């Protein structure tokens, strides 16, 4: 089967548009019905403002400050308002005890499958006398969580809370109790937060005290080294001055040099004690070992003196910083002690819970629109499904494309044709001018295939019975006769021939069977009809094996005699798929015409019939599209005009015969 094209989809939509209309109307009415039976829903609303937390209350790391910012507070509020615990507390409120309207109203009808999905009650569990049955606290809490929705206004610290219910008072009461329980929850959180803050400050102060003690100890040891470095520098200056004025053996100069050596020795000892006294100092001098590497004597002492002075300065600044932080934390600790136990609200109610003035749902436009749209889409889906499942061919273009043959005739359907195959000779009546014109067009197309000598024998066949091949054969023969050509029509469907009734002959009248079995002569089987230039050869009596009879040696002689006496020989044969009677005749014919009943015969049957002909070297000259639905509003010949050379036919549609 060829791939479907856009034209096929468009034809399906045109043909079955009534399905989409029907499903859309049904969906519209069903949506309106649901609207009438759906209880009204009311929505209460409240708005709260979240207070900002003072981040300067303690020395908090920068990432902690970011985490505790306003967006995080709002997110925490949303999560708290969705916690099951808070709804369990709301459901346990005496305001909702034994209150029948707390359970929302439901639809006033039950779908057929809902009783099977509902939880069956336990007959052994009976309520206590005098009590009203209602939802358990846990079930009610779950329902309340579904009624409430929370949202944050963009770029603000405002939180809107909504509660939807079929009873407006219940919706308002749920929000009131929810705010009360949330306030309790935040109060507990504030109390715990204060205690955590105080503990944090006390722990931080302890750590700072330890750090200050270590810094002071290291700084005291470094101070001794600094004092020695100053004395060393003073002694060096004195020695330099004395060397300028006195000889090397001068007693004061010798004494100064001895003092300098003593001071340097003490400095080295003090420095070694400072380094050994703290792991922090050992790490510091190890990191600065590269500065002292490779130095000796006076250069090493000078570098050590500079490092000691730098380290002492750093420790002094660190001590000032730590002492400042310690004093600040002490102040915050005193403030926390003063404010301990004074709970402050973390939110403010901007808009108290409102009593809804009108329902927010159901919306008739929404429900009816959704069901109407759903019905329309369902109709479109059904149309495409029918189109894909349809085994027949309904358009001329599709027939030409799938059969790979030109359509040489298109016979429209008619309201007076019965089953579409047993019709009178339309060329002799004026009841169906469209069909008459189609037969004339077919006759003209076959005439243009070649002269009478080259195209004299025409075999008309089909894949299955009931496609109208006998009617096409009779009217085609009548058309040739009206054209002034001596024409003979042969009923070669020896099993279920019907042409004898068209010409008012008996089923047992001598015909093809009698001639081929040599029980009658050619003159005895040819019957003159009332139509000028038209003769008819009926099928004759029943044969035990028509295929062998038609495949015998007498068929060739029979056809040769007819070709000698007549200009046109039109043969109506048996269908190709059920029997093989047609093949011997098709091999001897110059033109094989395939008849296809549009919208009825499965395409697989057509393909099988064509394959049978082609495998026996009997290629059809074309196909006749029989019972093609005509287009309304196109005029008398709207179905035909526009067809040229086997192309698309303007005005053809692919809908069922009316």
C-alpha positions as CSV (number, residue, x, y, z in Angstrom):
1,X,0.0,0.0,0.0
2,X,1.3,3.4,-1.0
3,X,2.1,6.0,1.6
4,X,-0.8,8.3,2.5
5,X,-0.6,11.9,1.2
6,X,-2.0,15.1,2.4
7,X,-4.8,14.8,-0.2
8,X,-5.8,11.5,1.4
9,X,-6.1,13.0,4.8
10,X,-8.1,16.0,3.4
11,X,-10.5,13.6,1.7
12,X,-11.0,11.7,4.9
13,X,-11.9,14.9,6.7
14,X,-14.3,15.9,4.0
15,X,-15.9,12.5,3.8
16,X,-16.3,11.9,7.6
17,X,-16.7,15.5,8.8
18,X,-20.0,14.5,10.3
19,X,-18.2,12.4,12.8
20,X,-16.2,15.3,14.1
21,X,-19.4,17.4,14.3
22,X,-21.2,14.7,16.2
23,X,-18.4,14.1,18.7
24,X,-18.0,17.9,19.2
25,X,-21.7,18.4,19.9
26,X,-21.7,15.4,22.2
27,X,-18.7,16.7,24.1
28,X,-20.3,20.1,24.4
29,X,-23.5,18.7,25.9
30,X,-21.6,16.4,28.2
31,X,-19.4,19.3,29.4
32,X,-22.5,21.4,30.0
33,X,-24.0,18.4,31.9
34,X,-20.9,18.1,34.1
35,X,-21.0,21.8,34.8
36,X,-24.6,21.6,36.1
37,X,-23.8,18.7,38.5
38,X,-20.4,19.9,39.7
39,X,-20.7,21.7,43.1
40,X,-19.5,25.3,43.3
41,X,-16.0,25.9,44.9
42,X,-15.2,29.0,47.0
43,X,-11.7,30.3,47.7
44,X,-10.7,32.2,50.8
45,X,-7.5,34.2,50.8
46,X,-5.0,35.7,53.3
47,X,-1.6,37.4,52.9
48,X,1.3,37.5,55.4
49,X,4.6,39.4,55.4
50,X,7.7,37.6,56.5
51,X,10.0,39.6,58.8
52,X,13.7,39.9,57.9
53,X,16.1,38.2,60.3
54,X,18.9,40.5,61.6
55,X,22.1,38.9,60.3
56,X,24.3,41.1,62.5
57,X,23.2,39.4,65.7
58,X,26.3,37.2,65.6
59,X,29.5,36.7,63.8
60,X,28.2,34.5,61.0
61,X,30.2,33.2,58.0
62,X,29.4,34.8,54.6
63,X,27.9,31.5,53.2
64,X,25.7,31.3,56.3
65,X,24.5,34.9,55.7
66,X,23.5,34.0,52.1
67,X,21.7,30.9,53.3
68,X,19.7,32.9,55.8
69,X,18.8,35.6,53.3
70,X,15.2,36.7,52.5
71,X,14.6,34.2,49.7
72,X,15.7,31.4,52.0
73,X,13.3,32.7,54.7
74,X,10.4,32.7,52.2
75,X,11.3,29.2,51.0
76,X,11.4,28.0,54.6
77,X,7.9,29.6,55.2
78,X,6.5,27.7,52.1
79,X,7.9,24.4,53.4
80,X,6.5,25.0,56.9
81,X,3.1,25.8,55.5
82,X,3.1,22.5,53.6
83,X,4.2,20.3,56.6
84,X,1.8,17.5,57.4
85,X,2.3,18.3,61.1
86,X,0.6,21.7,60.9
87,X,-2.4,20.3,59.0
88,X,-2.8,17.5,61.6
89,X,-3.0,20.2,64.3
90,X,-5.5,22.1,62.2
91,X,-7.6,19.0,61.7
92,X,-7.6,18.4,65.4
93,X,-9.0,21.8,66.1
94,X,-12.4,21.7,67.9
95,X,-13.8,24.0,65.2
96,X,-13.9,21.1,62.8
97,X,-15.2,18.4,65.2
98,X,-18.6,16.9,64.2
99,X,-19.0,19.5,61.5
100,X,-20.7,17.7,58.6
101,X,-19.9,20.4,56.0
102,X,-16.2,20.0,56.5
103,X,-16.1,17.3,53.8
104,X,-16.4,18.9,50.3
105,X,-19.4,18.2,48.2
106,X,-18.8,15.8,45.3
107,X,-20.6,15.2,42.0
108,X,-24.2,14.2,42.1
109,X,-23.7,11.1,40.1
110,X,-21.3,8.1,40.3
111,X,-19.4,6.7,37.3
112,X,-20.1,3.0,36.5
113,X,-16.5,2.0,37.5
114,X,-16.2,4.1,40.7
115,X,-18.0,1.6,43.0
116,X,-15.4,-1.1,42.2
117,X,-12.5,1.3,43.0
118,X,-13.9,2.6,46.2
119,X,-12.7,1.1,49.5
120,X,-15.2,-1.3,50.9
121,X,-16.1,-0.7,54.6
122,X,-15.3,-3.3,57.2
123,X,-18.6,-4.7,58.5
124,X,-16.9,-5.6,61.8
125,X,-16.0,-2.0,62.5
126,X,-19.2,-0.3,63.8
127,X,-19.3,3.3,65.1
128,X,-20.2,3.9,68.7
129,X,-23.8,4.7,69.4
130,X,-24.6,8.4,69.3
131,X,-21.5,9.4,67.3
132,X,-21.4,10.9,63.8
133,X,-19.3,9.3,61.2
134,X,-16.8,11.6,59.6
135,X,-13.3,11.5,58.2
136,X,-10.5,10.5,60.6
137,X,-8.1,13.3,61.7
138,X,-5.3,11.9,59.5
139,X,-7.6,11.7,56.4
140,X,-9.0,15.2,57.1
141,X,-5.4,16.6,57.4
142,X,-4.5,15.1,54.1
143,X,-7.7,16.6,52.5
144,X,-6.9,20.0,54.0
145,X,-3.4,20.0,52.6
146,X,-5.0,19.5,49.2
147,X,-7.3,22.5,49.7
148,X,-4.5,24.9,50.6
149,X,-2.1,26.5,48.1
150,X,0.7,28.8,48.9
151,X,2.6,31.3,46.6
152,X,5.2,34.1,47.0
153,X,4.8,37.4,45.3
154,X,7.7,38.2,43.1
155,X,10.4,40.5,44.4
156,X,8.6,40.9,47.8
157,X,8.5,39.1,51.1
158,X,4.7,38.6,50.9
159,X,3.2,35.2,51.0
160,X,-0.4,34.5,49.7
161,X,-2.3,31.6,51.1
162,X,-5.5,30.2,49.5
163,X,-8.0,27.6,50.6
164,X,-10.6,26.2,48.2
165,X,-13.8,24.4,49.5
166,X,-17.4,24.0,48.6
167,X,-18.3,25.8,51.8
168,X,-17.0,29.3,52.0
169,X,-17.0,29.4,55.8
170,X,-15.0,26.2,56.0
171,X,-12.4,27.7,53.6
172,X,-12.1,30.8,55.8
173,X,-11.9,28.7,59.0
174,X,-9.2,26.5,57.6
175,X,-7.0,29.5,56.9
176,X,-7.6,31.0,60.3
177,X,-6.6,27.8,62.1
178,X,-3.6,27.5,59.7
179,X,-2.3,30.9,60.7
180,X,-2.7,30.1,64.4
181,X,-0.8,26.9,64.1
182,X,1.9,28.5,62.0
183,X,2.3,31.2,64.6
184,X,2.8,28.5,67.3
185,X,5.3,26.8,65.1
186,X,7.3,29.9,64.5
187,X,7.2,30.8,68.2
188,X,8.8,27.5,69.1
189,X,11.3,28.0,66.3
190,X,12.3,31.5,67.6
191,X,12.7,30.2,71.2
192,X,15.0,27.4,69.9
193,X,16.8,29.9,67.7
194,X,17.6,32.2,70.7
195,X,19.0,29.4,72.7
196,X,21.1,28.3,69.8
197,X,22.4,31.9,69.3
198,X,23.4,32.2,73.0
199,X,25.2,28.8,72.9
200,X,26.9,29.8,69.7
201,X,28.2,33.1,71.2
202,X,29.4,31.4,74.4
203,X,31.3,28.8,72.4
204,X,32.8,31.5,70.2
205,X,33.9,33.5,73.2
206,X,35.6,30.5,74.6
207,X,37.5,29.9,71.4
208,X,38.5,33.5,71.2
209,X,39.9,33.5,74.8
210,X,42.0,30.5,73.9
211,X,43.3,32.1,70.8
212,X,44.0,35.4,72.6
213,X,46.0,33.6,75.3
214,X,48.1,31.8,72.7
215,X,48.8,35.1,70.8
216,X,49.8,36.9,74.1
217,X,52.2,34.1,75.1
218,X,53.9,34.1,71.7
219,X,54.0,37.9,71.7
220,X,55.6,38.0,75.2
221,X,58.4,35.7,74.0
222,X,58.9,37.7,70.9
223,X,59.0,40.8,73.0
224,X,62.2,39.6,74.7
225,X,63.8,39.0,71.3
226,X,62.7,42.4,70.2
227,X,64.3,44.0,73.3
228,X,67.6,42.1,72.6
229,X,67.5,43.2,69.0
230,X,67.3,46.9,70.1
231,X,70.3,46.5,72.5
232,X,72.2,44.7,69.8
233,X,71.6,47.5,67.4
234,X,72.6,50.1,70.0
235,X,75.8,48.2,70.9
236,X,76.7,47.9,67.2
237,X,76.4,51.7,66.7
238,X,78.6,52.3,69.8
239,X,81.3,49.9,68.5
240,X,81.3,51.7,65.1
241,X,81.8,55.1,66.8
242,X,84.6,53.8,69.1
243,X,86.5,52.1,66.2
244,X,86.7,55.5,64.6
245,X,88.3,57.2,67.6
246,X,90.3,54.4,69.4
247,X,92.7,51.7,68.7
248,X,91.6,48.0,68.7
249,X,93.1,47.4,72.1
250,X,91.2,50.1,73.8
251,X,89.5,48.7,76.9
252,X,86.1,50.2,76.2
253,X,86.0,48.9,72.7
254,X,87.0,45.4,73.8
255,X,84.3,45.5,76.4
256,X,81.7,46.6,73.9
257,X,82.6,43.8,71.5
258,X,82.3,41.2,74.3
259,X,78.9,42.7,75.2
260,X,77.8,42.4,71.5
261,X,78.8,38.7,71.4
262,X,76.9,38.1,74.6
263,X,73.8,39.8,73.3
264,X,73.9,37.8,70.0
265,X,74.2,34.6,71.9
266,X,71.2,35.5,74.1
267,X,69.2,36.4,71.1
268,X,69.8,33.1,69.4
269,X,68.8,31.3,72.6
270,X,65.6,33.3,73.1
271,X,64.7,32.8,69.4
272,X,65.2,29.1,69.7
273,X,62.9,29.0,72.8
274,X,60.2,31.1,70.9
275,X,60.2,28.6,68.0
276,X,60.1,25.6,70.2
277,X,57.3,26.9,72.4
278,X,54.5,26.8,69.8
279,X,53.6,24.6,66.9
280,X,52.2,27.7,65.1
281,X,55.6,29.4,65.4
282,X,57.4,26.3,64.2
283,X,55.2,26.3,61.1
284,X,55.8,30.0,60.6
285,X,59.6,29.7,60.7
286,X,59.5,26.6,58.5
287,X,57.6,28.5,55.9
288,X,60.1,31.3,56.0
289,X,63.2,29.0,56.0
290,X,63.8,30.0,52.3
291,X,64.5,33.6,53.4
292,X,67.3,32.4,55.8
293,X,68.8,29.7,53.6
294,X,72.4,30.3,52.6
295,X,73.0,33.1,55.1
296,X,75.8,33.0,57.7
297,X,77.3,35.2,60.4
298,X,76.2,38.8,60.5
299,X,73.9,38.4,57.4
300,X,72.0,35.5,59.2
301,X,71.6,37.5,62.4
302,X,70.3,40.5,60.5
303,X,67.7,38.5,58.6
304,X,66.6,36.9,61.9
305,X,66.2,40.3,63.5
306,X,64.1,41.6,60.6
307,X,61.8,38.4,60.7
308,X,61.4,38.7,64.5
309,X,60.3,42.4,64.2
310,X,57.8,41.5,61.4
311,X,56.3,38.5,63.3
312,X,55.9,40.6,66.4
313,X,54.1,43.3,64.5
314,X,51.7,40.7,62.9
315,X,50.9,39.1,66.3
316,X,50.2,42.5,67.8
317,X,47.6,43.3,65.1
318,X,46.1,39.8,65.4
319,X,45.8,40.3,69.1
320,X,44.0,43.6,68.7
321,X,41.5,42.1,66.2
322,X,40.7,39.1,68.4
323,X,40.2,41.3,71.4
324,X,37.8,43.5,69.4
325,X,35.7,40.5,68.3
326,X,35.7,39.2,71.9
327,X,34.4,42.4,73.2
328,X,31.7,42.6,70.5
329,X,30.5,39.1,71.3
330,X,30.4,39.9,75.0
331,X,28.1,42.8,74.2
332,X,25.8,40.6,72.0
333,X,25.7,38.0,74.8
334,X,24.5,40.6,77.3
335,X,21.8,41.7,74.8
336,X,20.7,38.1,74.3
337,X,20.4,37.6,78.0
338,X,18.2,40.7,78.2
339,X,15.8,39.6,75.4
340,X,15.7,35.9,76.2
341,X,12.1,34.7,76.5
342,X,10.7,37.6,74.6
343,X,9.2,35.9,71.5
344,X,8.8,38.1,68.4
345,X,6.6,37.1,65.5
346,X,8.4,36.3,62.3
347,X,5.4,37.3,60.2
348,X,2.7,39.9,60.1
349,X,-0.9,39.3,58.8
350,X,-1.4,41.9,56.0
351,X,-4.8,40.5,54.9
352,X,-6.9,38.4,57.3
353,X,-8.7,35.3,55.9
354,X,-11.6,36.5,53.8
355,X,-15.1,35.1,53.5
356,X,-15.5,34.3,49.7
357,X,-18.3,36.3,48.1
358,X,-18.7,34.1,45.1
359,X,-17.5,30.8,43.6
360,X,-14.4,30.5,41.6
361,X,-15.3,27.2,40.0
362,X,-16.7,25.5,38.1
363,X,-16.2,27.6,35.0
364,X,-18.7,26.8,32.3
365,X,-16.5,28.2,29.5
366,X,-13.6,26.1,30.8
367,X,-15.5,22.8,31.2
368,X,-17.6,23.1,28.0
369,X,-14.5,24.3,26.1
370,X,-12.3,21.4,27.2
371,X,-15.0,18.8,26.5
372,X,-15.9,20.4,23.2
373,X,-12.2,20.5,22.2
374,X,-11.8,16.9,23.4
375,X,-14.8,15.8,21.4
376,X,-13.5,17.5,18.3
377,X,-10.1,15.8,18.7
378,X,-11.7,12.5,19.3
379,X,-13.7,12.9,16.2
380,X,-10.6,13.8,14.2
381,X,-8.8,10.7,15.6
382,X,-11.8,8.5,14.7
383,X,-11.8,9.9,11.2
384,X,-8.1,9.1,10.7
385,X,-8.5,5.7,12.3
386,X,-11.4,4.9,9.9
387,X,-9.3,6.2,7.0
388,X,-6.3,4.0,7.9
389,X,-8.5,0.9,8.6
390,X,-10.5,1.4,5.4
391,X,-9.3,-1.4,3.0
392,X,-10.9,0.2,-0.1
393,X,-9.9,2.9,-2.5
394,X,-12.1,6.0,-2.7
395,X,-10.4,8.5,-5.0
396,X,-9.3,8.4,-8.6
397,X,-5.9,9.7,-7.7
398,X,-5.4,7.0,-5.1
399,X,-6.6,4.3,-7.5
400,X,-4.2,5.4,-10.3
401,X,-1.3,5.6,-7.8
402,X,-1.9,2.2,-6.2
403,X,-2.8,0.3,-9.3
404,X,-0.2,2.0,-11.5
405,X,-2.7,2.2,-14.3
406,X,-4.7,5.1,-15.8
407,X,-8.3,5.5,-15.0
408,X,-10.0,5.4,-18.4
409,X,-13.5,5.8,-17.1
410,X,-15.3,7.1,-14.1
411,X,-18.9,6.1,-13.6
412,X,-20.8,8.1,-10.9
413,X,-23.1,6.6,-8.4
414,X,-26.8,7.0,-8.8
415,X,-29.7,7.0,-6.3
416,X,-31.8,4.7,-8.5
417,X,-29.3,2.0,-9.1
418,X,-30.2,-0.5,-6.4
419,X,-27.0,-2.2,-5.2
420,X,-25.0,-0.3,-7.7
421,X,-24.4,-3.2,-10.2
422,X,-27.8,-4.1,-11.6
423,X,-28.8,-1.1,-13.7
424,X,-30.5,-0.7,-17.0
425,X,-28.8,0.4,-20.2
426,X,-28.4,4.0,-19.5
427,X,-27.7,5.0,-23.1
428,X,-31.2,4.1,-23.9
429,X,-32.9,6.1,-21.2
430,X,-32.6,9.7,-19.8
431,X,-32.8,8.8,-16.1
432,X,-29.1,9.1,-15.5
433,X,-27.3,11.5,-17.9
434,X,-24.2,11.5,-15.8
435,X,-23.7,7.7,-16.2
436,X,-24.5,8.0,-19.9
437,X,-21.8,10.6,-20.3
438,X,-19.3,8.4,-18.4
439,X,-20.0,5.5,-20.8
440,X,-19.5,7.7,-23.8
441,X,-16.3,9.0,-22.4
442,X,-15.1,5.4,-21.8
443,X,-16.1,4.4,-25.3
444,X,-14.1,7.4,-26.7
445,X,-11.1,6.6,-24.7
446,X,-11.1,2.9,-25.9
447,X,-11.6,4.0,-29.5
448,X,-8.5,6.2,-29.3
449,X,-6.4,3.3,-28.3
450,X,-6.2,2.1,-31.9
451,X,-8.3,1.3,-34.9
452,X,-10.9,-1.4,-35.0
453,X,-8.4,-3.9,-36.5
454,X,-5.9,-3.5,-33.7
455,X,-8.4,-3.1,-30.8
456,X,-11.4,-5.3,-31.6
457,X,-11.7,-7.7,-28.7
458,X,-12.4,-6.0,-25.3
459,X,-12.4,-8.1,-22.1
460,X,-14.2,-6.6,-19.1
461,X,-13.3,-8.1,-15.8
462,X,-13.0,-7.3,-12.1
463,X,-11.3,-8.8,-9.0
464,X,-14.5,-9.7,-7.1
465,X,-18.2,-10.3,-7.9
466,X,-20.5,-7.3,-7.5
467,X,-18.2,-4.6,-8.9
468,X,-20.4,-3.8,-11.9
469,X,-18.4,-5.3,-14.7
470,X,-21.5,-6.8,-16.4
471,X,-23.2,-3.5,-16.4
472,X,-20.1,-1.8,-17.8
473,X,-19.8,-4.5,-20.5
474,X,-23.5,-4.1,-21.6
475,X,-23.4,-0.3,-21.7
476,X,-20.0,-0.2,-23.4
477,X,-21.3,-2.6,-26.1
478,X,-24.4,-0.5,-26.5
479,X,-22.2,2.6,-26.9
480,X,-20.2,1.0,-29.7
481,X,-23.4,-0.1,-31.4
482,X,-24.8,3.5,-31.2
483,X,-21.6,4.6,-32.9
484,X,-22.6,2.6,-35.9
485,X,-20.2,-0.3,-35.3
486,X,-21.3,-3.9,-35.5
487,X,-20.9,-5.1,-31.9
488,X,-21.4,-8.4,-30.3
489,X,-21.6,-8.7,-26.4
490,X,-20.5,-12.1,-25.0
491,X,-21.5,-13.3,-21.5
492,X,-18.4,-15.4,-20.7
493,X,-19.2,-15.5,-16.9
494,X,-20.3,-19.1,-17.2
495,X,-20.8,-19.5,-13.4
496,X,-23.0,-16.5,-12.4
497,X,-23.7,-14.6,-15.6
498,X,-26.5,-11.9,-15.4
499,X,-26.5,-10.3,-18.9
500,X,-29.2,-12.7,-20.1
501,X,-31.8,-10.9,-17.9
502,X,-30.7,-7.5,-19.4
503,X,-31.8,-8.7,-22.9
504,X,-34.8,-10.8,-21.6
505,X,-33.3,-14.2,-22.4
506,X,-33.5,-17.4,-20.4
507,X,-30.6,-18.6,-18.4
508,X,-30.7,-21.8,-20.4
509,X,-30.7,-20.1,-23.8
510,X,-27.9,-21.5,-26.1
511,X,-24.7,-19.7,-25.6
512,X,-21.0,-19.9,-25.0
513,X,-21.2,-23.2,-23.2
514,X,-23.1,-24.9,-25.9
515,X,-20.8,-23.5,-28.7
516,X,-17.6,-24.5,-27.0
517,X,-19.0,-28.0,-26.2
518,X,-20.0,-28.3,-29.9
519,X,-23.7,-28.8,-29.1
520,X,-24.8,-25.6,-30.9
521,X,-23.5,-23.7,-33.9
522,X,-22.4,-20.0,-34.0
523,X,-25.6,-19.0,-35.7
524,X,-27.7,-20.6,-32.9
525,X,-25.9,-18.8,-30.0
526,X,-25.9,-15.3,-31.5
527,X,-29.1,-13.4,-30.7
528,X,-30.1,-10.2,-32.4
529,X,-31.1,-7.5,-29.8
530,X,-33.6,-4.7,-30.1
531,X,-30.7,-2.3,-30.3
532,X,-29.4,-1.6,-33.8
533,X,-25.9,-3.0,-34.5
534,X,-25.8,-5.0,-31.3
535,X,-25.9,-8.8,-30.9
536,X,-25.6,-10.9,-27.8
537,X,-24.2,-14.3,-27.0
538,X,-25.4,-15.6,-23.5
539,X,-23.5,-17.9,-21.3
540,X,-25.6,-20.9,-22.1
541,X,-26.3,-23.9,-20.0
542,X,-24.3,-24.7,-16.9
543,X,-20.9,-26.4,-17.3
544,X,-19.2,-28.8,-14.9
545,X,-15.8,-27.1,-15.5
546,X,-16.0,-23.7,-17.1
547,X,-12.2,-23.1,-16.8
548,X,-11.4,-26.2,-18.9
549,X,-14.1,-25.3,-21.4
550,X,-12.8,-21.8,-21.9
551,X,-9.2,-23.0,-22.1
552,X,-10.0,-25.5,-24.9
553,X,-9.0,-25.2,-28.5
554,X,-12.5,-24.1,-29.7
555,X,-12.2,-20.6,-28.0
556,X,-9.8,-19.3,-30.5
557,X,-11.9,-20.4,-33.5
558,X,-15.0,-18.8,-31.8
559,X,-13.3,-15.5,-31.3
560,X,-11.8,-15.5,-34.8
561,X,-15.2,-16.1,-36.4
562,X,-16.7,-13.2,-34.4
563,X,-13.8,-10.9,-35.4
564,X,-14.5,-11.7,-39.0
565,X,-18.2,-10.7,-38.7
566,X,-18.2,-7.9,-36.2
567,X,-16.3,-4.6,-35.6
568,X,-16.3,-4.8,-31.8
569,X,-16.3,-7.8,-29.5
570,X,-17.1,-7.0,-25.9
571,X,-16.7,-10.0,-23.4
572,X,-18.0,-10.0,-19.9
573,X,-15.9,-12.5,-17.9
574,X,-15.8,-14.0,-14.5
575,X,-14.0,-12.2,-11.5
576,X,-10.3,-12.9,-11.3
577,X,-9.8,-13.7,-7.6
578,X,-12.4,-16.5,-7.1
579,X,-11.8,-18.4,-10.3
580,X,-9.3,-18.5,-13.3
581,X,-12.0,-18.6,-16.1
582,X,-10.9,-15.2,-17.4
583,X,-7.3,-15.9,-18.1
584,X,-7.7,-17.9,-21.4
585,X,-9.9,-15.1,-22.8
586,X,-7.6,-12.3,-21.5
587,X,-4.7,-13.8,-23.3
588,X,-6.5,-13.6,-26.7
589,X,-7.9,-10.1,-26.2
590,X,-6.3,-6.9,-27.5
591,X,-7.7,-4.8,-24.6
592,X,-8.3,-5.9,-21.0
593,X,-10.5,-3.5,-19.0
594,X,-10.4,-3.7,-15.2
595,X,-13.5,-2.6,-13.3
596,X,-13.1,-1.4,-9.7
597,X,-16.0,-0.5,-7.3
598,X,-14.9,2.6,-5.5
599,X,-15.2,2.5,-1.7
600,X,-16.2,-1.2,-1.6
601,X,-13.7,-3.6,-3.0
602,X,-10.6,-4.1,-0.8
603,X,-7.4,-2.9,-2.4
604,X,-5.7,-6.2,-1.7
605,X,-8.3,-7.9,-3.9
606,X,-7.5,-5.4,-6.7
607,X,-3.8,-6.0,-6.3
608,X,-4.3,-9.7,-6.5
609,X,-6.4,-9.5,-9.6
610,X,-3.9,-7.2,-11.4
611,X,-1.1,-9.5,-10.3
612,X,-3.0,-12.5,-11.9
613,X,-3.4,-10.7,-15.2
614,X,0.2,-9.5,-15.3
615,X,1.7,-12.8,-14.5
616,X,-0.3,-14.2,-17.5
617,X,0.9,-11.5,-19.8
618,X,-2.4,-9.8,-20.0
619,X,-1.7,-6.2,-19.0
620,X,-4.9,-4.1,-18.6
621,X,-5.2,-1.0,-20.7
622,X,-6.8,0.9,-17.8
623,X,-9.3,0.8,-14.9
624,X,-12.9,1.9,-14.8
625,X,-13.7,3.6,-11.5
626,X,-17.3,2.4,-10.9
627,X,-19.9,4.0,-8.6
628,X,-17.7,7.0,-7.9
629,X,-19.6,9.4,-5.5
630,X,-20.3,12.7,-7.2
631,X,-19.9,16.1,-5.7
632,X,-22.9,18.1,-4.7
633,X,-23.1,21.6,-6.1
634,X,-20.8,21.1,-9.1
635,X,-23.5,21.1,-11.7
636,X,-24.6,18.3,-14.0
637,X,-21.1,17.3,-15.0
638,X,-19.2,18.5,-12.0
639,X,-17.8,15.0,-11.4
640,X,-16.2,14.7,-14.9
641,X,-14.8,17.9,-16.2
642,X,-11.2,18.5,-15.4
643,X,-10.1,15.0,-16.1
644,X,-7.3,14.9,-18.7
645,X,-5.2,12.0,-19.7
646,X,-5.7,9.9,-16.6
647,X,-4.7,12.6,-14.2
648,X,-6.6,13.9,-11.2
649,X,-10.4,14.4,-11.6
650,X,-11.7,17.7,-10.4
651,X,-14.8,17.2,-8.4
652,X,-14.2,13.7,-7.2
653,X,-14.5,13.1,-3.4
654,X,-13.9,9.9,-1.4
655,X,-17.1,9.5,0.6
656,X,-19.4,6.5,0.7
657,X,-22.1,6.1,-1.9
658,X,-25.3,7.8,-0.9
